[in-house]
Amino acid sequence: MLSNKEELASEELLLKERILLSLIESAGTVLVAYSGGVDSSLLAYYARLVLGENAKVVIADSASLALEDLETARAQAMLFEWNLIEINTDEFDNEDYLRNDEMRCFHCKATLFEDLNQLAKEMGIKQIAYGANLDDDADFRPGQLAAQQFGVLAPLREAGLSKNEIRILARRAGLPSWDRPQNACLSSRIPTSIPVTISKVSQVEAAESYVKTLGFTVVRVRYHQEKAVVEIGQDELKLLQVEPYLVNKIETTLTDLGFTEVIIDPRGYRQGGANNRHHAHTHTPANPILSKAVR
């Protein structure tokens, strides 16, 4: 039986859910910018639930999206019969994006929304929506500026839904992504002021993919002047102490991928930490678990 506090929380969430449904219904027709993350997944779920075929779910395939993430997003869309539409975006042809300053995300989202706007016109769809939530307002997110410029809807945020509440609703809906760790694009692994290239993000993708095969769920490989700074979920770091041979396997494979030095950050992955690191891209974690230069 629910406590009074839990009942109140449940009632508040149900109210927010009703607001979300109303917002989606008022859109009439909508293109949902989908990435496979829990936010855009929940938005796609409700959009299809309310609007049926008047809601189109679209994912952008680019070099900054890991193949693993794309395949996971495709599988979920197929499970729910969303008839996923895939487009290719060309942000890597944009010098402003490649420069990788603090507005990189703006240029990425602007490219995406421009493409979606054109697609919406061709399909006779009135609105574009994306999965921004209430918690996003607490962080620096230039992509929101692009959304505002293109008039993109953010129904989850407008309904007052937090990340935790979104996960609760996603779990109730049976979405496989309900507990998926938050994951930014591959370009976010490259510190601000270091130009982004397809070669660099591909190297990062290969490194992260390998570390995940060792049993780790939350993995970030930061590209620091040809060094790899590996961040692992804080609750998973103990596995490196229990099975220290994994450190050597990570070092060997990542140097084979072309990194000149491999550092495992003993602090583990911290959400939002990339924003701080990007202001000081030469920073190296103190007391690393591993630091080996290849000569």
TORGU-806091 format. One record per residue (C-alpha): residue number from 1; residue in one letter; chain; x, y, z. Coordinates in pm, 1 decimal, always signed. Layout:
N
+-----+---------+--------+----------+----------+----------+
: num : residuo : cadena :       xx :       yy :       zz :
+-----+---------+--------+----------+----------+----------+
: NUM :       A :      A :        X :        Y :        Z :
...
+-----+---------+--------+----------+----------+----------+
***
This chain:
295
+-----+---------+--------+----------+----------+----------+
: num : residuo : cadena :       xx :       yy :       zz :
+-----+---------+--------+----------+----------+----------+
:   1 :       M :      A :     +0.0 :     +0.0 :     +0.0 :
:   2 :       L :      A :   +131.6 :   +344.3 :    -94.2 :
:   3 :       S :      A :   +222.4 :   +597.6 :   +174.2 :
:   4 :       N :      A :    +65.7 :   +945.2 :   +165.4 :
:   5 :       K :      A :   +384.5 :  +1085.0 :    +16.4 :
:   6 :       E :      A :   +397.9 :   +812.7 :   -248.8 :
:   7 :       E :      A :    +29.3 :   +862.9 :   -330.5 :
:   8 :       L :      A :    +85.4 :  +1236.4 :   -372.3 :
:   9 :       A :      A :   +385.3 :  +1173.1 :   -596.1 :
:  10 :       S :      A :   +182.1 :   +927.1 :   -801.3 :
:  11 :       E :      A :   -104.9 :  +1176.8 :   -837.1 :
:  12 :       E :      A :   +135.9 :  +1450.3 :   -943.5 :
:  13 :       L :      A :   +288.9 :  +1222.4 :  -1204.0 :
:  14 :       L :      A :    -52.3 :  +1124.2 :  -1338.6 :
:  15 :       L :      A :   -139.3 :  +1493.1 :  -1370.9 :
:  16 :       K :      A :   +183.2 :  +1559.9 :  -1561.3 :
:  17 :       E :      A :   +109.5 :  +1261.9 :  -1784.3 :
:  18 :       R :      A :   -234.6 :  +1404.3 :  -1866.7 :
:  19 :       I :      A :    -77.6 :  +1740.8 :  -1947.7 :
:  20 :       L :      A :   +171.9 :  +1565.8 :  -2175.9 :
:  21 :       L :      A :   -104.3 :  +1380.4 :  -2357.7 :
:  22 :       S :      A :   -296.4 :  +1705.2 :  -2404.2 :
:  23 :       L :      A :     +9.3 :  +1885.2 :  -2540.6 :
:  24 :       I :      A :    +72.8 :  +1609.1 :  -2791.5 :
:  25 :       E :      A :   -290.3 :  +1597.1 :  -2896.8 :
:  26 :       S :      A :   -293.9 :  +1972.0 :  -2957.1 :
:  27 :       A :      A :     +1.5 :  +1937.7 :  -3195.2 :
:  28 :       G :      A :   -218.9 :  +1748.0 :  -3439.6 :
:  29 :       T :      A :    +69.3 :  +1612.9 :  -3645.1 :
:  30 :       V :      A :   +428.4 :  +1586.9 :  -3527.4 :
:  31 :       L :      A :   +777.8 :  +1468.3 :  -3618.9 :
:  32 :       V :      A :   +954.4 :  +1329.8 :  -3313.5 :
:  33 :       A :      A :  +1333.1 :  +1368.7 :  -3307.1 :
:  34 :       Y :      A :  +1430.4 :  +1027.1 :  -3171.1 :
:  35 :       S :      A :  +1770.0 :   +909.0 :  -3049.7 :
:  36 :       G :      A :  +1686.1 :   +592.5 :  -2858.1 :
:  37 :       G :      A :  +1746.9 :   +757.8 :  -2520.9 :
:  38 :       V :      A :  +1472.7 :   +739.0 :  -2261.2 :
:  39 :       D :      A :  +1348.6 :  +1096.2 :  -2313.8 :
:  40 :       S :      A :  +1290.1 :  +1082.5 :  -2687.1 :
:  41 :       S :      A :  +1169.1 :   +723.2 :  -2654.7 :
:  42 :       L :      A :   +895.2 :   +820.8 :  -2411.6 :
:  43 :       L :      A :   +797.5 :  +1113.8 :  -2632.5 :
:  44 :       A :      A :   +778.6 :   +885.1 :  -2935.7 :
:  45 :       Y :      A :   +571.6 :   +633.6 :  -2738.3 :
:  46 :       Y :      A :   +310.1 :   +886.8 :  -2632.0 :
:  47 :       A :      A :   +307.9 :  +1062.4 :  -2968.3 :
:  48 :       R :      A :   +226.3 :   +737.5 :  -3144.6 :
:  49 :       L :      A :    -23.8 :   +645.6 :  -2874.2 :
:  50 :       V :      A :   -213.6 :   +974.5 :  -2909.9 :
:  51 :       L :      A :   -167.7 :  +1061.2 :  -3277.0 :
:  52 :       G :      A :   -108.2 :   +724.8 :  -3442.4 :
:  53 :       E :      A :    +24.0 :   +764.4 :  -3795.8 :
:  54 :       N :      A :     +6.0 :  +1142.8 :  -3756.5 :
:  55 :       A :      A :   +318.9 :  +1106.9 :  -3543.0 :
:  56 :       K :      A :   +636.8 :  +1019.6 :  -3729.9 :
:  57 :       V :      A :   +947.5 :   +903.3 :  -3546.8 :
:  58 :       V :      A :  +1276.8 :  +1012.5 :  -3703.7 :
:  59 :       I :      A :  +1636.0 :   +931.3 :  -3613.3 :
:  60 :       A :      A :  +1942.4 :  +1106.3 :  -3752.6 :
:  61 :       D :      A :  +2226.3 :   +874.1 :  -3849.2 :
:  62 :       S :      A :  +2562.6 :  +1049.0 :  -3837.1 :
:  63 :       A :      A :  +2921.9 :   +978.7 :  -3741.3 :
:  64 :       S :      A :  +2856.8 :  +1123.4 :  -3394.1 :
:  65 :       L :      A :  +2600.3 :   +850.8 :  -3317.9 :
:  66 :       A :      A :  +2756.6 :   +521.5 :  -3212.9 :
:  67 :       L :      A :  +2644.3 :   +224.7 :  -3421.4 :
:  68 :       E :      A :  +2550.4 :    +40.2 :  -3102.1 :
:  69 :       D :      A :  +2316.1 :   +325.6 :  -3007.9 :
:  70 :       L :      A :  +2163.8 :   +333.6 :  -3355.5 :
:  71 :       E :      A :  +2098.8 :    -40.7 :  -3354.9 :
:  72 :       T :      A :  +1945.5 :    -24.9 :  -3006.2 :
:  73 :       A :      A :  +1718.8 :   +260.7 :  -3115.4 :
:  74 :       R :      A :  +1615.4 :    +67.5 :  -3426.1 :
:  75 :       A :      A :  +1532.7 :   -242.9 :  -3222.6 :
:  76 :       Q :      A :  +1309.3 :    -51.8 :  -2982.2 :
:  77 :       A :      A :  +1131.3 :   +126.8 :  -3267.1 :
:  78 :       M :      A :  +1069.6 :   -206.9 :  -3436.4 :
:  79 :       L :      A :   +937.0 :   -355.4 :  -3113.3 :
:  80 :       F :      A :   +674.7 :    -81.4 :  -3088.0 :
:  81 :       E :      A :   +608.8 :    -64.5 :  -3464.0 :
:  82 :       W :      A :   +697.2 :   +303.4 :  -3495.4 :
:  83 :       N :      A :   +797.5 :   +269.7 :  -3862.0 :
:  84 :       L :      A :  +1121.7 :   +451.1 :  -3791.3 :
:  85 :       I :      A :  +1237.9 :   +704.9 :  -4049.1 :
:  86 :       E :      A :  +1615.7 :   +740.2 :  -4082.5 :
:  87 :       I :      A :  +1786.5 :  +1047.8 :  -4224.2 :
:  88 :       N :      A :  +2151.9 :  +1138.2 :  -4266.3 :
:  89 :       T :      A :  +2270.0 :  +1471.5 :  -4129.6 :
:  90 :       D :      A :  +2579.1 :  +1654.3 :  -4248.9 :
:  91 :       E :      A :  +2702.3 :  +1842.3 :  -3941.7 :
:  92 :       F :      A :  +3056.2 :  +1720.7 :  -4020.4 :
:  93 :       D :      A :  +3042.9 :  +1937.2 :  -4332.9 :
:  94 :       N :      A :  +2986.5 :  +2244.1 :  -4115.9 :
:  95 :       E :      A :  +3303.7 :  +2432.7 :  -4020.2 :
:  96 :       D :      A :  +3126.9 :  +2586.1 :  -3720.5 :
:  97 :       Y :      A :  +3055.1 :  +2238.3 :  -3588.8 :
:  98 :       L :      A :  +3404.7 :  +2105.1 :  -3658.5 :
:  99 :       R :      A :  +3560.0 :  +2399.1 :  -3472.1 :
: 100 :       N :      A :  +3415.1 :  +2244.1 :  -3154.3 :
: 101 :       D :      A :  +3363.5 :  +2553.8 :  -2946.4 :
: 102 :       E :      A :  +3103.3 :  +2586.2 :  -2672.5 :
: 103 :       M :      A :  +2829.4 :  +2620.1 :  -2934.7 :
: 104 :       R :      A :  +2897.4 :  +2287.4 :  -3108.1 :
: 105 :       C :      A :  +2568.9 :  +2140.8 :  -2984.7 :
: 106 :       F :      A :  +2386.0 :  +2442.0 :  -3124.0 :
: 107 :       H :      A :  +2525.4 :  +2379.7 :  -3471.1 :
: 108 :       C :      A :  +2447.1 :  +2008.1 :  -3445.5 :
: 109 :       K :      A :  +2086.1 :  +2063.9 :  -3339.8 :
: 110 :       A :      A :  +2041.8 :  +2343.9 :  -3591.9 :
: 111 :       T :      A :  +2147.8 :  +2104.5 :  -3868.7 :
: 112 :       L :      A :  +1908.5 :  +1839.9 :  -3737.3 :
: 113 :       F :      A :  +1612.1 :  +2073.8 :  -3699.6 :
: 114 :       E :      A :  +1669.7 :  +2228.6 :  -4040.7 :
: 115 :       D :      A :  +1657.0 :  +1881.1 :  -4195.8 :
: 116 :       L :      A :  +1350.8 :  +1786.0 :  -3990.5 :
: 117 :       N :      A :  +1179.2 :  +2111.2 :  -4081.5 :
: 118 :       Q :      A :  +1225.8 :  +2033.1 :  -4450.0 :
: 119 :       L :      A :  +1102.0 :  +1677.1 :  -4399.1 :
: 120 :       A :      A :   +798.1 :  +1801.1 :  -4206.8 :
: 121 :       K :      A :   +705.7 :  +2035.4 :  -4492.2 :
: 122 :       E :      A :   +737.1 :  +1754.8 :  -4743.9 :
: 123 :       M :      A :   +515.3 :  +1529.0 :  -4531.0 :
: 124 :       G :      A :   +260.2 :  +1794.8 :  -4442.6 :
: 125 :       I :      A :   +339.8 :  +1778.1 :  -4070.8 :
: 126 :       K :      A :   +285.2 :  +2084.8 :  -3856.8 :
: 127 :       Q :      A :   +522.2 :  +2041.0 :  -3563.5 :
: 128 :       I :      A :   +861.0 :  +1904.4 :  -3464.2 :
: 129 :       A :      A :   +917.5 :  +1783.4 :  -3108.0 :
: 130 :       Y :      A :  +1224.2 :  +1667.8 :  -2915.2 :
: 131 :       G :      A :  +1290.2 :  +1512.5 :  -2577.2 :
: 132 :       A :      A :  +1414.6 :  +1799.8 :  -2360.6 :
: 133 :       N :      A :  +1305.6 :  +1758.0 :  -1999.1 :
: 134 :       L :      A :  +1282.5 :  +1976.2 :  -1689.4 :
: 135 :       D :      A :  +1625.4 :  +1873.7 :  -1560.6 :
: 136 :       D :      A :  +1794.5 :  +1998.8 :  -1877.9 :
: 137 :       D :      A :  +1740.5 :  +2356.6 :  -1764.8 :
: 138 :       A :      A :  +2000.2 :  +2302.9 :  -1491.8 :
: 139 :       D :      A :  +2282.9 :  +2250.6 :  -1742.7 :
: 140 :       F :      A :  +2432.3 :  +2451.3 :  -2028.3 :
: 141 :       R :      A :  +2260.6 :  +2316.8 :  -2341.1 :
: 142 :       P :      A :  +2312.0 :  +2525.4 :  -2655.3 :
: 143 :       G :      A :  +2092.1 :  +2280.9 :  -2844.8 :
: 144 :       Q :      A :  +1794.3 :  +2437.4 :  -2669.5 :
: 145 :       L :      A :  +1871.7 :  +2766.4 :  -2845.2 :
: 146 :       A :      A :  +1848.8 :  +2589.8 :  -3180.4 :
: 147 :       A :      A :  +1517.9 :  +2435.0 :  -3076.3 :
: 148 :       Q :      A :  +1382.0 :  +2777.4 :  -2987.7 :
: 149 :       Q :      A :  +1494.9 :  +2925.3 :  -3319.2 :
: 150 :       F :      A :  +1318.4 :  +2652.7 :  -3515.4 :
: 151 :       G :      A :  +1008.0 :  +2654.0 :  -3295.9 :
: 152 :       V :      A :  +1060.1 :  +2293.4 :  -3186.6 :
: 153 :       L :      A :   +824.3 :  +2167.2 :  -2917.4 :
: 154 :       A :      A :   +949.7 :  +2020.8 :  -2589.4 :
: 155 :       P :      A :   +636.1 :  +1852.4 :  -2447.8 :
: 156 :       L :      A :   +816.8 :  +1663.7 :  -2170.1 :
: 157 :       R :      A :   +965.3 :  +1983.2 :  -2031.1 :
: 158 :       E :      A :   +642.6 :  +2176.6 :  -2078.2 :
: 159 :       A :      A :   +457.0 :  +1908.4 :  -1883.0 :
: 160 :       G :      A :   +709.5 :  +1953.3 :  -1600.0 :
: 161 :       L :      A :   +854.9 :  +1603.7 :  -1623.6 :
: 162 :       S :      A :  +1190.0 :  +1535.7 :  -1458.0 :
: 163 :       K :      A :  +1432.6 :  +1267.0 :  -1570.8 :
: 164 :       N :      A :  +1332.5 :  +1037.7 :  -1287.6 :
: 165 :       E :      A :   +962.6 :  +1078.1 :  -1366.5 :
: 166 :       I :      A :  +1031.2 :  +1006.5 :  -1732.6 :
: 167 :       R :      A :  +1204.2 :   +682.4 :  -1634.7 :
: 168 :       I :      A :   +905.1 :   +582.1 :  -1421.5 :
: 169 :       L :      A :   +663.9 :   +641.3 :  -1709.9 :
: 170 :       A :      A :   +896.2 :   +466.7 :  -1954.3 :
: 171 :       R :      A :   +916.8 :   +161.6 :  -1728.2 :
: 172 :       R :      A :   +537.1 :   +153.0 :  -1702.4 :
: 173 :       A :      A :   +516.9 :   +171.0 :  -2081.7 :
: 174 :       G :      A :   +754.8 :   -122.8 :  -2115.7 :
: 175 :       L :      A :  +1020.1 :    +74.3 :  -2303.6 :
: 176 :       P :      A :  +1355.0 :   -111.4 :  -2299.8 :
: 177 :       S :      A :  +1528.8 :   +226.5 :  -2273.0 :
: 178 :       W :      A :  +1366.6 :   +310.4 :  -1937.7 :
: 179 :       D :      A :  +1688.4 :   +245.8 :  -1743.3 :
: 180 :       R :      A :  +1937.1 :   +319.6 :  -2018.1 :
: 181 :       P :      A :  +2226.1 :   +534.3 :  -1890.4 :
: 182 :       Q :      A :  +2232.6 :   +890.7 :  -2019.1 :
: 183 :       N :      A :  +2463.8 :   +916.6 :  -2316.0 :
: 184 :       A :      A :  +2571.3 :  +1222.0 :  -2512.9 :
: 185 :       C :      A :  +2698.0 :  +1206.1 :  -2871.4 :
: 186 :       L :      A :  +3049.8 :  +1086.9 :  -2951.3 :
: 187 :       S :      A :  +3166.5 :  +1439.5 :  -3033.9 :
: 188 :       S :      A :  +3115.3 :  +1530.8 :  -2667.9 :
: 189 :       R :      A :  +3415.6 :  +1311.6 :  -2584.3 :
: 190 :       I :      A :  +3647.1 :  +1563.6 :  -2753.0 :
: 191 :       P :      A :  +3725.9 :  +1867.6 :  -2534.1 :
: 192 :       T :      A :  +3625.1 :  +2213.1 :  -2646.6 :
: 193 :       S :      A :  +3874.5 :  +2386.2 :  -2880.4 :
: 194 :       I :      A :  +4009.1 :  +2057.6 :  -3017.0 :
: 195 :       P :      A :  +3858.3 :  +2022.2 :  -3365.9 :
: 196 :       V :      A :  +3612.5 :  +1738.5 :  -3413.1 :
: 197 :       T :      A :  +3678.8 :  +1492.7 :  -3695.1 :
: 198 :       I :      A :  +3514.3 :  +1171.6 :  -3806.8 :
: 199 :       S :      A :  +3845.1 :   +993.8 :  -3748.2 :
: 200 :       K :      A :  +3855.8 :  +1100.4 :  -3382.6 :
: 201 :       V :      A :  +3496.5 :  +1008.7 :  -3302.2 :
: 202 :       S :      A :  +3541.8 :   +673.8 :  -3477.5 :
: 203 :       Q :      A :  +3847.2 :   +604.1 :  -3262.9 :
: 204 :       V :      A :  +3651.0 :   +694.0 :  -2949.6 :
: 205 :       E :      A :  +3359.3 :   +475.6 :  -3059.3 :
: 206 :       A :      A :  +3584.3 :   +174.5 :  -3112.5 :
: 207 :       A :      A :  +3746.0 :   +227.2 :  -2771.2 :
: 208 :       E :      A :  +3416.6 :   +255.8 :  -2585.6 :
: 209 :       S :      A :  +3273.7 :    -41.7 :  -2766.9 :
: 210 :       Y :      A :  +3567.8 :   -255.4 :  -2659.6 :
: 211 :       V :      A :  +3556.7 :   -150.8 :  -2292.7 :
: 212 :       K :      A :  +3186.5 :   -239.9 :  -2284.7 :
: 213 :       T :      A :  +3266.9 :   -592.4 :  -2401.6 :
: 214 :       L :      A :  +3455.1 :   -637.6 :  -2073.3 :
: 215 :       G :      A :  +3129.4 :   -607.1 :  -1882.2 :
: 216 :       F :      A :  +3107.6 :   -233.9 :  -1814.5 :
: 217 :       T :      A :  +2778.5 :    -54.5 :  -1880.2 :
: 218 :       V :      A :  +2864.5 :   +313.9 :  -1836.5 :
: 219 :       V :      A :  +3175.7 :   +402.7 :  -2035.8 :
: 220 :       R :      A :  +3320.6 :   +728.1 :  -2167.7 :
: 221 :       V :      A :  +3652.3 :   +755.8 :  -2348.7 :
: 222 :       R :      A :  +3767.0 :  +1118.5 :  -2361.7 :
: 223 :       Y :      A :  +4005.5 :  +1220.3 :  -2638.3 :
: 224 :       H :      A :  +4283.1 :  +1435.3 :  -2487.8 :
: 225 :       Q :      A :  +4553.1 :  +1515.2 :  -2744.4 :
: 226 :       E :      A :  +4577.2 :  +1151.6 :  -2856.6 :
: 227 :       K :      A :  +4549.4 :  +1029.4 :  -2497.6 :
: 228 :       A :      A :  +4247.8 :   +826.5 :  -2388.3 :
: 229 :       V :      A :  +4094.9 :   +916.4 :  -2051.9 :
: 230 :       V :      A :  +3861.3 :   +630.3 :  -1966.4 :
: 231 :       E :      A :  +3567.6 :   +693.2 :  -1735.7 :
: 232 :       I :      A :  +3369.2 :   +398.8 :  -1603.6 :
: 233 :       G :      A :  +3047.2 :   +406.7 :  -1401.3 :
: 234 :       Q :      A :  +3133.5 :   +474.2 :  -1038.2 :
: 235 :       D :      A :  +2954.3 :   +163.8 :   -916.6 :
: 236 :       E :      A :  +3147.3 :    -45.4 :  -1169.4 :
: 237 :       L :      A :  +3499.1 :    +72.4 :  -1082.2 :
: 238 :       K :      A :  +3534.2 :   -197.3 :   -818.4 :
: 239 :       L :      A :  +3544.9 :   -456.1 :  -1097.3 :
: 240 :       L :      A :  +3889.1 :   -321.8 :  -1192.8 :
: 241 :       Q :      A :  +4012.3 :   -392.0 :   -840.2 :
: 242 :       V :      A :  +3854.2 :   -737.7 :   -826.2 :
: 243 :       E :      A :  +3987.2 :   -826.7 :  -1172.1 :
: 244 :       P :      A :  +4296.0 :   -605.8 :  -1222.7 :
: 245 :       Y :      A :  +4392.8 :   -784.2 :  -1544.9 :
: 246 :       L :      A :  +4113.8 :   -583.0 :  -1710.0 :
: 247 :       V :      A :  +4328.4 :   -272.0 :  -1674.1 :
: 248 :       N :      A :  +4598.3 :   -427.3 :  -1890.4 :
: 249 :       K :      A :  +4342.8 :   -540.4 :  -2148.2 :
: 250 :       I :      A :  +4202.2 :   -187.3 :  -2174.5 :
: 251 :       E :      A :  +4549.4 :    -38.2 :  -2204.0 :
: 252 :       T :      A :  +4665.1 :   -282.0 :  -2470.2 :
: 253 :       T :      A :  +4358.2 :   -257.6 :  -2689.4 :
: 254 :       L :      A :  +4324.9 :   +120.4 :  -2672.8 :
: 255 :       T :      A :  +4690.1 :   +172.6 :  -2759.3 :
: 256 :       D :      A :  +4638.0 :    -64.1 :  -3052.2 :
: 257 :       L :      A :  +4356.4 :   +168.2 :  -3159.6 :
: 258 :       G :      A :  +4606.0 :   +454.2 :  -3181.0 :
: 259 :       F :      A :  +4596.4 :   +625.4 :  -2842.1 :
: 260 :       T :      A :  +4944.0 :   +719.9 :  -2720.6 :
: 261 :       E :      A :  +4851.6 :   +701.4 :  -2353.8 :
: 262 :       V :      A :  +4566.7 :   +541.2 :  -2160.3 :
: 263 :       I :      A :  +4444.0 :   +679.4 :  -1829.0 :
: 264 :       I :      A :  +4161.6 :   +532.4 :  -1623.1 :
: 265 :       D :      A :  +4003.4 :   +805.3 :  -1414.8 :
: 266 :       P :      A :  +3968.6 :   +678.8 :  -1055.1 :
: 267 :       R :      A :  +3673.6 :   +913.0 :   -999.6 :
: 268 :       G :      A :  +3467.9 :   +733.2 :  -1260.7 :
: 269 :       Y :      A :  +3202.7 :   +886.4 :  -1480.3 :
: 270 :       R :      A :  +3026.5 :  +1195.7 :  -1346.3 :
: 271 :       Q :      A :  +2723.7 :  +1332.5 :  -1531.0 :
: 272 :       G :      A :  +2784.9 :  +1683.5 :  -1660.1 :
: 273 :       G :      A :  +3155.8 :  +1659.6 :  -1586.0 :
: 274 :       A :      A :  +3244.6 :  +1699.5 :  -1951.5 :
: 275 :       N :      A :  +3136.1 :  +2063.0 :  -1943.9 :
: 276 :       N :      A :  +3397.8 :  +2141.1 :  -1681.5 :
: 277 :       R :      A :  +3668.7 :  +1935.1 :  -1848.3 :
: 278 :       H :      A :  +3608.1 :  +2104.9 :  -2179.4 :
: 279 :       H :      A :  +3719.6 :  +2433.9 :  -2029.5 :
: 280 :       A :      A :  +4055.3 :  +2278.7 :  -1938.5 :
: 281 :       H :      A :  +4127.0 :  +2021.1 :  -2202.3 :
: 282 :       T :      A :  +4481.2 :  +1953.9 :  -2087.0 :
: 283 :       H :      A :  +4358.9 :  +1831.5 :  -1748.2 :
: 284 :       T :      A :  +4470.3 :  +1483.4 :  -1649.1 :
: 285 :       P :      A :  +4308.5 :  +1311.0 :  -1348.8 :
: 286 :       A :      A :  +4520.3 :  +1294.1 :  -1035.2 :
: 287 :       N :      A :  +4628.4 :   +949.9 :   -917.1 :
: 288 :       P :      A :  +4514.3 :   +763.4 :  -1226.5 :
: 289 :       I :      A :  +4467.2 :   +389.3 :  -1201.0 :
: 290 :       L :      A :  +4673.7 :   +354.6 :  -1514.7 :
: 291 :       S :      A :  +4898.9 :   +586.4 :  -1710.5 :
: 292 :       K :      A :  +5131.7 :   +449.7 :  -1971.8 :
: 293 :       A :      A :  +5297.2 :   +635.9 :  -2255.5 :
: 294 :       V :      A :  +5373.8 :   +443.1 :  -2570.7 :
: 295 :       R :      A :  +5721.9 :   +517.0 :  -2697.3 :
+-----+---------+--------+----------+----------+----------+
***
